[in-house]
């Protein structure tokens, strides 16, 4: 049986006037963590965020089950910052992927604490690595050399 290392959840809320908001969270799971509990915590965090910042969405939302109140988020959990209302995390990631063109298929884009983290899905080779590093620098990001956890980090787009 495969090991589950990342749990993701996403919910879409109707804000009215033909506007909607999608809130997505991702948590890196530690060894032995229960995936159902992690998903429940993520669901609760989404509920707390929406209740705090967009209570009107809960009045018109078509959510099939009530949102669960979760304990305070775990430190490794990724949450959407309160300032980013115009673009969802998924929209931010799609916007960041655009300059990479065909190279985006070689990369994994995730959101982590106010920045976009870009990791290689496979060995890039020196030519592709140089192209990607050049694009990242042009977007105001940098490369973090950390062995198996090496990555590119980019600031969120405004």
N, C-alpha and C positions, 0 to 999 in steps of 0.2 A: 504494500500500500504506500503511495507517495506521501511524503511529508508536506504538510501545508505550512508555508512560511509567511504568506501575506494574505490578509483578509480585506476585501474591499466591499463597500456598500454605497449605493447611490439612490437618492430619492429626488423626485421632481415635484415641485409645488406650484400651484396656480396662484399668481399674484393679482389676477384680475386685469382688465383692459388689455387682453391678449398678450400678457406678459407671463412668463414662468421663470422659475429659478430651479436649477439643479444643484444639489449639495451632495458631494461625494467625499468619502473619507477612506483612508487606507491605513491599516495597522500592520506593522511587522510583528509577527508572532514569535514569542520565545519558546524554547523547547518545553513541551509538556502543557502548553496553554490550550484550553478548550476553545475550539473554533466557534461554537455556538455562543459562548460567553463573550468572546471578542466581538462577534457580530452584534450581539445585544448591546454591548458597550458603545459600539459605533452608532447603532440606531438611536440610542439614548442621547449621544452627543449631538447628532443631527437634530433630534427633537428639541434639545436645549437651545441650540443655535437658532433654530427657526422661531421658537417661542420668544426668545430674547430680541432678535433682530427683525423678524418678519411675522409677527403674530397674525397679520391679516391673511397669510398663506394658509394657516391652519383652519380658518373659517371656511375657505373655499376648496381646500385640498381634497383630492380623491384618494387619500391614503387608505389602503384596505384594512389596516390594523392600527390601533392606537400606538403612538410613539412611547417608548419606555424611558423613564427617567433613569439615567445611568449615574454611577458614582463618578467622581472627578476623573477626567481622562488620564490614561497612563502616559508616562513621559514619552514613550516611543511612538505614540499615536500621532497621526498627522491630522491637523484640523485646518479648516479654511479660515484665513484671517477675516476679521470683521470688516475691514475696509474694502475687500474685494466683493462688491455686490453686482457690478455691471457684468463681469465675465465669470462664468463658473470655472472651476478648476479644469474641467475637460476642455473648455474653450481656450483657457490659457495655454494648456499643453498643445492643443492643435495650432495655436498661433505661434508658439515657440518652434514647432516642428517644421513650419513652412520654409525657412531659409536653408534647411538641410537637404531639401529635395529628395533624391533617390537614396541618399545616405541615411535618411530617417529610418529606413527599414532595418538598418544594422544596429539601431539604438533603442533603448528603453527609456521613456520619459516619465518621470514621476514628480509629484509635488511633495516637498518636505520643508515644513516650518518656514514659509515665506520665500522659498526659492524653488526653482525647477532643477531637479537632479537628472542628469543624463548619463546612463551607463551603457556600455557596449554589450550587445547580445551575443557577440562572438568576437574572435580575434579580428582586429581591424587592419592590421598591417601598417607599415609606416606611412604609406601614401594617404590612405583613408584617415588615419589618425591626424596627420598634419592638416588635411582639409577640414576635418571636424573641429580641431583646435582653433583654426583660423576663424571659422564661423562663430564659435563660442566667444572668442576674444572680441569679435566685431559686435556681439550682442551684450558685451559688458560682463561676460562670465570668465571663469578660470578653471584650470584643471587641478584636481586634488589627487595627488599620488599617495595611495594608501594600500598598496599591494592588491589583494583580491577585491578590496572595497574602493579601488580607484574610480573616479567619476569626474564629470564636468558639472559645475554648478553655475546656474544663471539666475539673475534677479528676475522677479516677476515683471511682465510687460504691463505698462499702464495703458 
